[in-house]
Amino acid sequence: MIVFKKLRFKNFLSSGDNFVELDLNKTHSTLVVGQNGSGKSTMLDALSYALFGKPHRNINKIQLINTINNKAMLVEVEFNVNSVGYKIVRGLKPTICEIWKGDELINQNSHIKEYQKVLEQNILKLNHKSFHQVVVLGSSSFIPFMQLPAHTRREVIEDLLDINVFSKMNAILKENVSKLKDDMTHNSHELEIIETKIVAQKNHIRELEKISETARQEKQKDLEEEQVELNLLETLYVEIQEDLLSKLDTELGKLAKKRSEFEKFEFQFQSKIKKFDKDITFYEENDTCPTCDQEILGSTKEHKLSECKSKKEEIERANTNLQQELSTISAEVEKVQVKYFDEVKRVDDAEKLQEKIKGVRRRIQTIQNQLSEFGAGMDSMQTARDSLESLRDSQEICSSERLKLAEDKEYNTVISTLLKDTGIKTKVIKQYLPVINKLTNSYLQILDFYVHFDLDEAFKETIRSRHRDAFSYDSFSEGEKQRIDLALLFTWRQVAKMKNSVATNLLLLDETFDSSLDAEGVENLMKILGTLDNDTNVFVISHKGELLENNFDRKIEFVKTKNFSSIA
């Protein structure tokens, strides 16, 4: 329960630089009187401004500052909530907004709107509209419950029944639904991306699988065949590279040397044959020695001729054998020369053979590279398969998350149905509507207005007369409307007290007795005020002070002196 204790204000509307101070819980009933413009209703505006940052009447905030001093406007209100003391200080020029809990200033780091929200939702637990339905009944800018639109009526009832928590939950739910929608959209996109990656990865694996074991074996076979050819070519090349030319050169040299020796012998043989021919000719043609002129004897001559011929024949035979040897050597030389020329040709072919060997080696290297690529391809395929498995795991996680999000969506749909105006709040309101209607009708009877008032779940009224004719609120006169407004005001206070939601000690009636109530209505209203608990502090602002003052415990009179309002 909220117990308002003290209200102080200065430089607020018509008040001056000295504080106007009101004890709000001093007496059970207080009559506030004064001339028009003396500042009676200022207390309503000050209290509303202190609590909610806006006045009771339709006045611009800047107009709240006293136009003469035009600075240092300040309003303070002290109250207890469940025995915990609070104080609110609010002002302009300079701007100030402080909420004190005992001697501790509540953190002001947040924005002023958030600061005000803390006050309304966590401390007062009522808003501006509910405050004016439960605490204030005024004739100025006050809008009675029956003149409020349906959605505002609902807000007031929800505050009274302390079920606006469901509206807050619904607001939070809407935020969660919005976030859930974003999460589901993100999840769908992520799942779509993963599925696209899986398809691409499968295609990649199929491409890698084209390099099969059969292909590898074929490459291995090609490598072996090329290796065999390389071995043959290298063996042939080694044979060609043997130093056959050198051997043939040596052999030709030996043959040439042998033939030279034989030719030398042949020359010697020819020389000797010529010498023997000359000697034979000499002995055959000469009988006397030309040197000593001695006669050559016949026997000597025969002997010499025989000897020369015999030696000549011997040399000729030797020469014939030598010629045969020379022919043999020439034939061998010719053979070796043929071999030599063939070997030279083979040496020329060696370069071509070497190019072939290089070609085979290049082919072998290509095959080996392909086999290496095959091995790398097998590794890549394993990596690709691991990647595919990882993508499938991600897909499963994403799908599980999608199911959870869908489940959360279903839960939110159910919760949303419960939190809608037609949901759980309607069930709670249904339980209290009979109580609300019963209290309203009882207060209407006290006010001598004998109609049957009924609010439905949509907060639309049905008012029936004794003749059971159905009327609406607008069908009645201003005095009858005010009786309905008063009945609802006291009903709301009684419901609030039952729920202990926005129950308060303060009741403010601004010129209620001065408007459309007749003498009988005034008397009946006083009866209702007389039934209120002693912990209720009623302030009645009225011009009819002389008629009402005997009915109140205290009277406060506002006067205006030198354009400033004060309490006399």
C-alpha positions as CSV (number, residue, x, y, z in Angstrom):
1,M,0.0,0.0,0.0
2,I,1.2,3.5,-0.8
3,V,0.9,6.0,2.0
4,F,1.4,9.6,0.9
5,K,2.9,11.7,3.7
6,K,4.0,15.1,2.5
7,L,3.8,17.4,-0.5
8,R,6.0,20.5,-0.9
9,F,6.3,22.8,-3.9
10,K,7.6,26.3,-4.8
11,N,7.6,28.4,-7.9
12,F,5.1,26.0,-9.2
13,L,2.2,27.7,-11.1
14,S,1.0,30.5,-8.8
15,S,3.2,29.5,-5.8
16,G,6.2,31.7,-5.0
17,D,9.7,31.2,-3.8
18,N,8.6,29.9,-0.4
19,F,7.6,26.2,-0.1
20,V,3.9,25.4,0.1
21,E,3.7,22.4,2.3
22,L,0.9,19.9,2.8
23,D,0.6,17.0,5.3
24,L,-1.2,14.4,3.3
25,N,-1.9,11.9,6.1
26,K,-2.5,14.2,9.1
27,T,-6.3,13.8,9.2
28,H,-8.9,11.5,7.9
29,S,-10.7,14.3,5.9
30,T,-9.5,17.7,4.8
31,L,-11.5,20.5,3.1
32,V,-9.5,22.7,0.7
33,V,-11.1,26.0,0.0
34,G,-10.2,29.4,-1.6
35,Q,-11.3,31.8,-4.2
36,N,-11.0,31.1,-7.9
37,G,-7.4,31.3,-9.0
38,S,-6.1,31.1,-5.4
39,G,-4.2,27.8,-6.2
40,K,-6.5,25.2,-4.7
41,S,-6.1,22.7,-7.6
42,T,-2.4,23.4,-7.7
43,M,-1.8,20.6,-5.2
44,L,-3.3,18.1,-7.7
45,D,-0.9,19.3,-10.5
46,A,2.1,19.3,-8.1
47,L,1.4,15.8,-6.9
48,S,0.8,14.5,-10.4
49,Y,4.0,16.3,-11.7
50,A,6.1,14.9,-8.9
51,L,5.0,11.3,-9.5
52,F,4.7,11.2,-13.3
53,G,6.4,14.3,-14.7
54,K,3.2,15.8,-16.0
55,P,0.4,17.8,-14.3
56,H,-3.1,16.7,-13.5
57,R,-4.5,19.4,-15.9
58,N,-3.7,19.8,-19.5
59,I,-0.8,22.3,-19.0
60,N,2.4,22.4,-20.9
61,K,5.4,21.6,-18.8
62,I,7.1,24.9,-19.3
63,Q,4.0,26.7,-18.1
64,L,4.3,25.0,-14.7
65,I,7.2,27.4,-13.8
66,N,6.0,30.5,-12.0
67,T,6.0,33.3,-14.6
68,I,7.2,36.0,-12.1
69,N,10.2,34.2,-10.7
70,N,10.7,32.0,-13.8
71,K,13.2,29.7,-12.2
72,A,13.9,27.2,-9.4
73,M,10.6,25.4,-9.8
74,L,10.7,22.4,-7.4
75,V,8.2,19.8,-6.2
76,E,8.8,17.2,-3.5
77,V,6.6,14.3,-2.4
78,E,7.2,11.8,0.4
79,F,5.5,8.5,0.8
80,N,5.9,5.0,2.1
81,V,5.5,1.8,0.1
82,N,5.0,-1.2,2.5
83,S,6.7,0.8,5.3
84,V,9.7,1.7,3.0
85,G,10.2,5.5,2.8
86,Y,10.6,7.2,-0.6
87,K,11.0,10.8,-1.7
88,I,10.7,12.2,-5.2
89,V,12.3,15.5,-6.1
90,R,11.4,17.0,-9.5
91,G,12.0,20.5,-10.9
92,L,12.8,22.8,-13.8
93,K,15.3,25.6,-14.3
94,P,17.4,23.8,-13.3
95,T,16.1,20.4,-14.4
96,I,16.1,17.9,-11.6
97,C,14.7,14.4,-11.2
98,E,15.7,12.4,-8.1
99,I,14.2,9.3,-6.5
100,W,15.4,8.6,-3.0
101,K,14.9,5.4,-1.1
102,G,15.4,6.4,2.5
103,D,18.7,8.3,2.5
104,E,20.0,6.6,-0.7
105,L,19.6,8.2,-4.2
106,I,18.5,5.6,-6.7
107,N,21.0,5.3,-9.6
108,Q,20.4,8.0,-12.2
109,N,22.7,6.6,-14.9
110,S,19.7,5.5,-17.1
111,H,17.8,7.8,-19.4
112,I,15.0,9.9,-17.8
113,K,12.3,7.6,-19.4
114,E,13.9,4.5,-18.0
115,Y,14.3,6.3,-14.6
116,Q,10.5,7.1,-14.7
117,K,9.8,3.5,-15.7
118,V,11.6,2.3,-12.6
119,L,9.4,4.6,-10.5
120,E,6.1,3.5,-12.1
121,Q,6.7,-0.2,-12.5
122,N,8.9,-1.1,-9.5
123,I,7.9,1.4,-6.8
124,L,4.5,2.9,-7.4
125,K,3.2,0.0,-9.5
126,L,0.7,2.3,-11.2
127,N,0.7,4.7,-14.1
128,H,-0.7,8.2,-14.7
129,K,-4.1,6.9,-15.9
130,S,-4.6,4.4,-13.1
131,F,-3.5,7.0,-10.5
132,H,-6.3,9.4,-11.7
133,Q,-8.9,6.6,-11.7
134,V,-8.1,5.5,-8.1
135,V,-6.9,8.7,-6.4
136,V,-8.3,11.7,-8.1
137,L,-11.8,12.7,-9.2
138,G,-11.6,16.2,-10.8
139,S,-13.7,18.4,-12.9
140,S,-10.9,19.9,-15.0
141,S,-9.0,17.7,-17.5
142,F,-9.9,14.5,-15.6
143,I,-11.4,11.9,-17.9
144,P,-13.8,9.6,-16.1
145,F,-13.4,5.8,-16.6
146,M,-16.6,5.7,-18.7
147,Q,-15.2,8.3,-21.2
148,L,-12.0,6.4,-21.7
149,P,-11.5,4.3,-24.9
150,A,-11.8,0.5,-24.5
151,H,-8.0,-0.1,-24.6
152,T,-7.4,2.5,-21.9
153,R,-10.2,1.1,-19.7
154,R,-8.4,-2.3,-20.0
155,E,-5.1,-0.8,-18.9
156,V,-6.7,0.7,-15.8
157,I,-8.4,-2.6,-14.9
158,E,-5.2,-4.5,-15.5
159,D,-3.3,-2.1,-13.1
160,L,-6.1,-2.5,-10.5
161,L,-6.1,-6.3,-10.7
162,D,-2.3,-6.4,-10.9
163,I,-2.4,-8.4,-14.1
164,N,-0.5,-5.9,-16.3
165,V,2.4,-8.3,-15.7
166,F,0.8,-10.4,-18.5
167,S,0.9,-7.4,-20.8
168,K,4.6,-7.0,-20.0
169,M,5.1,-10.7,-20.5
170,N,3.3,-10.3,-23.8
171,A,5.6,-7.5,-24.8
172,I,8.6,-9.6,-23.9
173,L,7.1,-12.5,-25.8
174,K,6.7,-10.3,-28.9
175,E,10.4,-9.4,-28.7
176,N,11.3,-13.1,-28.3
177,V,9.0,-14.0,-31.2
178,S,10.7,-11.4,-33.3
179,K,14.1,-12.7,-32.3
180,L,12.9,-16.3,-32.9
181,K,11.7,-15.3,-36.3
182,D,15.2,-13.9,-37.1
183,D,16.8,-17.0,-35.7
184,M,14.6,-19.2,-37.8
185,T,15.4,-17.2,-40.9
186,H,19.1,-17.4,-40.1
187,N,18.8,-21.1,-39.4
188,S,17.1,-21.7,-42.8
189,H,19.8,-19.8,-44.6
190,E,22.5,-21.6,-42.8
191,L,20.9,-25.0,-43.5
192,E,20.5,-24.1,-47.1
193,I,24.2,-23.1,-47.3
194,I,25.2,-26.4,-45.7
195,E,23.0,-28.5,-48.0
196,T,24.6,-26.6,-51.0
197,K,28.0,-27.4,-49.7
198,I,27.1,-31.0,-49.2
199,V,26.0,-31.3,-52.8
200,A,29.2,-29.6,-54.0
201,Q,31.3,-31.9,-51.8
202,K,29.7,-35.0,-53.1
203,N,30.4,-33.9,-56.7
204,H,34.0,-33.2,-55.7
205,I,34.3,-36.7,-54.2
206,R,32.9,-38.3,-57.4
207,E,35.5,-36.4,-59.4
208,L,38.3,-37.7,-57.1
209,E,36.9,-41.3,-57.3
210,K,37.5,-41.2,-61.0
211,I,41.2,-41.8,-60.2
212,S,40.5,-45.5,-59.3
213,E,42.8,-48.3,-58.3
214,T,42.4,-49.7,-61.8
215,A,43.8,-46.5,-63.3
216,R,46.6,-46.6,-60.8
217,Q,47.5,-50.2,-61.8
218,E,47.5,-49.3,-65.5
219,K,49.8,-46.4,-64.7
220,Q,52.0,-48.8,-62.7
221,K,52.1,-51.2,-65.7
222,D,53.0,-48.4,-68.0
223,L,55.8,-47.5,-65.7
224,E,57.2,-51.0,-65.6
225,E,57.1,-51.2,-69.4
226,E,58.9,-47.9,-69.8
227,Q,61.5,-49.1,-67.2
228,V,62.2,-52.2,-69.2
229,E,62.7,-50.2,-72.3
230,L,64.9,-47.8,-70.4
231,N,67.1,-50.7,-69.1
232,L,67.5,-52.0,-72.7
233,L,68.4,-48.6,-74.1
234,E,70.9,-48.0,-71.2
235,T,72.5,-51.4,-71.7
236,L,72.9,-50.7,-75.4
237,Y,74.2,-47.3,-74.7
238,V,76.8,-48.7,-72.3
239,E,77.9,-51.2,-75.0
240,I,78.2,-48.4,-77.5
241,Q,80.1,-46.3,-75.0
242,E,82.8,-49.1,-74.7
243,D,86.2,-48.0,-76.2
244,L,86.0,-50.2,-79.3
245,L,87.4,-47.4,-81.5
246,S,90.5,-47.4,-79.3
247,K,90.8,-51.2,-79.6
248,L,90.4,-50.9,-83.4
249,D,93.0,-48.1,-83.5
250,T,95.4,-50.4,-81.7
251,E,94.7,-53.3,-83.9
252,L,95.1,-51.1,-87.0
253,G,98.4,-49.8,-85.6
254,K,99.7,-53.3,-85.0
255,L,98.7,-54.4,-88.5
256,A,100.2,-51.2,-90.0
257,K,103.4,-51.8,-88.1
258,K,103.5,-55.5,-89.1
259,R,102.8,-54.5,-92.8
260,S,105.5,-51.8,-92.6
261,E,108.0,-54.4,-91.3
262,F,106.9,-56.8,-94.0
263,E,107.2,-54.0,-96.6
264,K,110.6,-53.3,-95.3
265,F,111.5,-56.9,-95.7
266,E,110.0,-56.8,-99.2
267,F,112.2,-53.9,-100.1
268,Q,115.2,-55.8,-98.7
269,F,114.1,-58.9,-100.7
270,Q,113.7,-56.8,-103.8
271,S,117.1,-55.2,-103.3
272,K,118.7,-58.6,-102.8
273,I,117.0,-60.1,-105.8
274,K,118.2,-57.1,-107.9
275,K,121.7,-57.6,-106.5
276,F,121.5,-61.3,-107.3
277,D,120.2,-60.5,-110.8
278,K,123.1,-58.1,-111.3
279,D,125.6,-60.6,-110.0
280,I,124.2,-63.4,-112.2
281,T,124.2,-61.0,-115.2
282,F,127.8,-60.1,-114.3
283,Y,129.0,-63.7,-114.1
284,E,127.1,-64.6,-117.2
285,E,128.4,-61.7,-119.3
286,N,131.9,-61.3,-117.9
287,D,134.9,-63.8,-117.8
288,T,137.4,-61.2,-116.4
289,C,137.2,-59.3,-113.2
290,P,136.9,-55.6,-114.1
291,T,138.6,-54.5,-110.9
292,C,141.8,-56.6,-111.0
293,D,141.6,-57.8,-114.6
294,Q,142.1,-61.3,-113.5
295,E,140.4,-64.1,-115.4
296,I,137.4,-65.6,-113.7
297,L,137.7,-69.3,-113.7
298,G,134.9,-71.4,-115.1
299,S,134.4,-73.3,-111.9
300,T,134.3,-70.2,-109.9
301,K,132.0,-68.6,-112.3
302,E,129.7,-71.6,-112.2
303,H,129.9,-71.7,-108.5
304,K,129.1,-68.0,-108.1
305,L,126.2,-68.3,-110.6
306,S,124.9,-71.3,-108.9
307,E,125.2,-69.6,-105.5
308,C,123.6,-66.4,-106.7
309,K,120.7,-68.2,-108.4
310,S,120.2,-70.4,-105.4
311,K,120.1,-67.4,-103.0
312,K,117.9,-65.5,-105.4
313,E,115.4,-68.4,-105.5
314,E,115.5,-68.5,-101.7
315,I,114.8,-64.8,-101.5
316,E,112.1,-65.0,-104.1
317,R,110.4,-67.8,-102.1
318,A,110.7,-65.7,-99.0
319,N,109.3,-62.7,-100.9
320,T,106.4,-64.8,-102.2
321,N,105.6,-65.8,-98.6
322,L,106.0,-62.2,-97.6
323,Q,103.5,-61.1,-100.3
324,Q,101.0,-63.6,-99.0
325,E,101.5,-62.2,-95.5
326,L,101.1,-58.7,-96.8
327,S,97.9,-59.7,-98.6
328,T,96.6,-61.3,-95.3
329,I,97.5,-58.1,-93.4
330,S,95.8,-55.9,-96.0
331,A,92.7,-58.1,-95.7
332,E,92.8,-57.8,-91.9
333,V,93.4,-54.1,-92.2
334,E,90.4,-53.8,-94.5
335,K,88.2,-55.8,-92.0
336,V,89.3,-53.6,-89.1
337,Q,88.7,-50.5,-91.1
338,V,85.2,-51.7,-91.9
339,K,84.7,-52.4,-88.2
340,Y,86.1,-49.0,-87.4
341,F,83.8,-47.2,-89.8
342,D,80.8,-49.2,-88.5
343,E,81.8,-48.2,-84.9
344,V,82.1,-44.6,-85.9
345,K,78.5,-44.9,-87.2
346,R,77.4,-46.5,-84.0
347,V,79.0,-43.6,-82.0
348,D,77.0,-41.2,-84.1
349,D,73.9,-43.3,-83.3
350,A,74.7,-43.1,-79.6
351,E,73.5,-39.5,-79.4
352,K,70.2,-40.5,-80.9
353,L,70.0,-43.3,-78.5
354,Q,70.7,-40.9,-75.6
355,E,67.8,-38.7,-76.8
356,K,65.6,-41.8,-76.7
357,I,66.8,-42.6,-73.2
358,K,65.9,-39.0,-72.1
359,G,62.5,-39.4,-73.7
360,V,61.8,-42.7,-71.9
361,R,63.0,-41.1,-68.6
362,R,60.6,-38.2,-69.2
363,R,57.7,-40.6,-69.7
364,I,58.7,-42.5,-66.6
365,Q,58.8,-39.2,-64.6
366,T,55.4,-38.3,-65.9
367,I,53.9,-41.6,-64.9
368,Q,55.6,-41.3,-61.4
369,N,54.1,-37.9,-61.0
370,Q,50.7,-39.2,-62.0
371,L,51.1,-42.0,-59.4
372,S,52.1,-39.4,-56.8
373,E,49.0,-37.4,-57.8
374,F,47.0,-40.5,-57.4
375,G,48.3,-40.9,-53.9
376,A,47.6,-37.2,-53.2
377,G,44.2,-37.7,-54.7
378,M,43.5,-40.5,-52.3
379,D,44.6,-38.3,-49.4
380,S,42.4,-35.4,-50.8
381,M,39.5,-37.8,-51.1
382,Q,39.8,-38.8,-47.5
383,T,40.0,-35.2,-46.5
384,A,37.0,-34.5,-48.7
385,R,35.1,-37.4,-47.1
386,D,36.0,-36.0,-43.6
387,S,34.8,-32.6,-44.7
388,L,31.6,-34.1,-46.0
389,E,31.1,-35.9,-42.7
390,S,31.7,-32.6,-40.8
391,L,29.1,-30.9,-43.0
392,R,26.6,-33.7,-42.3
393,D,27.2,-33.2,-38.6
394,S,26.6,-29.5,-39.0
395,Q,23.5,-30.3,-41.0
396,E,22.2,-32.5,-38.2
397,I,23.0,-29.8,-35.6
398,C,21.3,-27.2,-37.7
399,S,18.3,-29.5,-38.3
400,S,18.0,-30.2,-34.6
401,E,18.2,-26.5,-33.9
402,R,15.5,-26.0,-36.5
403,L,13.2,-28.5,-34.7
404,K,13.9,-26.7,-31.4
405,L,13.1,-23.4,-33.0
406,A,9.9,-24.8,-34.4
407,E,9.0,-26.2,-31.0
408,D,9.8,-22.8,-29.4
409,K,7.5,-21.2,-32.0
410,E,4.7,-23.6,-31.1
411,Y,5.2,-22.9,-27.4
412,N,5.3,-19.1,-28.1
413,T,2.1,-19.5,-30.1
414,V,0.4,-21.2,-27.1
415,I,1.8,-18.6,-24.7
416,S,0.8,-15.8,-27.0
417,T,-2.8,-17.1,-27.0
418,L,-2.7,-17.2,-23.2
419,L,-1.3,-13.7,-22.9
420,K,-3.6,-12.0,-25.4
421,D,-6.4,-9.9,-24.1
422,T,-8.8,-12.8,-24.8
423,G,-6.6,-15.2,-22.9
424,I,-5.6,-15.5,-19.3
425,K,-6.3,-11.9,-18.5
426,T,-9.9,-12.2,-19.6
427,K,-10.3,-15.2,-17.3
428,V,-9.0,-13.2,-14.4
429,I,-11.1,-10.2,-15.3
430,K,-14.1,-12.5,-15.6
431,Q,-13.7,-13.5,-12.0
432,Y,-13.6,-9.9,-10.8
433,L,-16.4,-8.5,-13.1
434,P,-19.2,-9.7,-10.8
435,V,-17.4,-8.1,-7.8
436,I,-16.8,-4.9,-9.8
437,N,-20.5,-4.7,-11.0
438,K,-21.8,-5.5,-7.5
439,L,-19.7,-2.8,-5.8
440,T,-20.6,-0.3,-8.5
441,N,-24.3,-0.9,-8.1
442,S,-24.1,-0.8,-4.3
443,Y,-22.4,2.7,-4.5
444,L,-25.0,3.8,-7.0
445,Q,-27.7,2.9,-4.6
446,I,-26.0,4.8,-1.8
447,L,-26.0,7.8,-4.2
448,D,-29.7,7.2,-4.8
449,F,-29.3,6.3,-8.4
450,Y,-31.3,3.1,-8.9
451,V,-30.1,1.6,-12.1
452,H,-28.4,-1.7,-12.8
453,F,-24.9,-1.1,-14.0
454,D,-23.1,-3.9,-15.8
455,L,-19.6,-4.0,-17.4
456,D,-18.8,-6.9,-19.8
457,E,-15.4,-8.5,-20.7
458,A,-14.8,-5.8,-23.3
459,F,-15.5,-3.1,-20.7
460,K,-18.6,-2.0,-22.5
461,E,-21.4,-0.8,-20.2
462,T,-25.0,-1.8,-20.1
463,I,-27.2,0.3,-17.8
464,R,-30.8,-0.8,-17.2
465,S,-33.5,1.3,-15.5
466,R,-36.1,-0.1,-13.2
467,H,-38.2,-0.7,-16.3
468,R,-35.4,-2.8,-17.7
469,D,-34.8,-0.2,-20.5
470,A,-31.2,-0.4,-21.7
471,F,-29.1,2.8,-21.7
472,S,-25.5,3.8,-22.2
473,Y,-23.4,6.2,-20.2
474,D,-24.0,9.0,-22.6
475,S,-27.8,8.7,-22.2
476,F,-27.7,10.3,-18.8
477,S,-27.5,13.8,-17.5
478,E,-24.3,15.3,-16.2
479,G,-25.4,14.8,-12.6
480,E,-26.3,11.1,-13.3
481,K,-23.0,10.7,-15.1
482,Q,-21.1,12.0,-12.1
483,R,-22.9,9.6,-9.8
484,I,-21.7,6.8,-12.1
485,D,-18.1,8.2,-12.0
486,L,-18.2,8.4,-8.2
487,A,-19.5,4.9,-7.9
488,L,-16.7,3.6,-10.2
489,L,-14.1,5.7,-8.3
490,F,-14.9,4.1,-5.0
491,T,-15.3,0.7,-6.7
492,W,-11.7,1.0,-8.1
493,R,-10.4,1.9,-4.7
494,Q,-12.2,-1.0,-3.1
495,V,-10.9,-3.4,-5.7
496,A,-7.4,-2.0,-5.4
497,K,-7.5,-2.5,-1.7
498,M,-8.7,-6.1,-2.1
499,K,-5.9,-6.8,-4.5
500,N,-3.4,-4.5,-2.6
501,S,-2.1,-3.6,-6.1
502,V,-2.5,0.2,-6.2
503,A,-4.1,0.7,-2.8
504,T,-3.3,4.1,-1.3
505,N,-4.3,6.3,1.6
506,L,-5.0,9.3,-0.6
507,L,-8.3,10.3,-2.2
508,L,-8.6,13.7,-3.9
509,L,-11.9,15.2,-5.1
510,D,-11.6,18.4,-7.1
511,E,-14.8,20.5,-7.1
512,T,-16.8,17.3,-7.1
513,F,-19.3,18.8,-4.7
514,D,-19.5,22.0,-6.8
515,S,-20.5,20.5,-10.1
516,S,-23.6,18.5,-11.1
517,L,-24.5,16.9,-7.7
518,D,-27.7,18.1,-6.1
519,A,-28.1,18.5,-2.3
520,E,-29.2,14.9,-2.0
521,G,-26.3,13.7,-4.1
522,V,-23.9,15.7,-1.9
523,E,-25.4,14.2,1.2
524,N,-25.1,10.7,-0.2
525,L,-21.5,11.3,-1.3
526,M,-20.7,12.3,2.3
527,K,-22.2,9.1,3.4
528,I,-19.8,7.2,1.2
529,L,-16.9,9.2,2.5
530,G,-18.0,8.4,6.0
531,T,-17.7,4.7,5.3
532,L,-14.1,4.9,4.3
533,D,-11.4,3.4,6.6
534,N,-9.6,5.6,9.0
535,D,-6.4,5.0,7.1
536,T,-7.9,6.9,4.1
537,N,-7.0,10.6,3.8
538,V,-9.6,12.5,1.8
539,F,-9.0,15.9,0.4
540,V,-12.0,17.7,-1.0
541,I,-11.4,20.9,-3.1
542,S,-14.6,23.0,-3.1
543,H,-16.0,26.5,-3.3
544,K,-18.8,25.4,-0.9
545,G,-16.7,25.7,2.2
546,E,-19.4,27.2,4.4
547,L,-21.7,24.3,3.6
548,L,-19.2,21.5,4.0
549,E,-16.7,22.5,6.6
550,N,-18.6,21.0,9.5
551,N,-18.3,17.6,7.8
552,F,-14.4,17.6,7.7
553,D,-11.7,17.2,10.3
554,R,-9.6,20.0,8.9
555,K,-9.9,22.9,6.6
556,I,-7.1,24.4,4.4
557,E,-7.6,27.7,2.7
558,F,-5.5,28.9,-0.2
559,V,-5.1,32.7,-0.6
560,K,-3.4,34.8,-3.2
561,T,-1.2,37.6,-2.0
562,K,0.8,39.8,-4.4
563,N,0.2,37.3,-7.2
564,F,1.6,34.4,-5.1
565,S,-0.6,31.5,-3.7
566,S,-0.1,30.3,-0.2
567,I,-1.9,28.6,2.6
568,A,-3.6,31.0,5.0
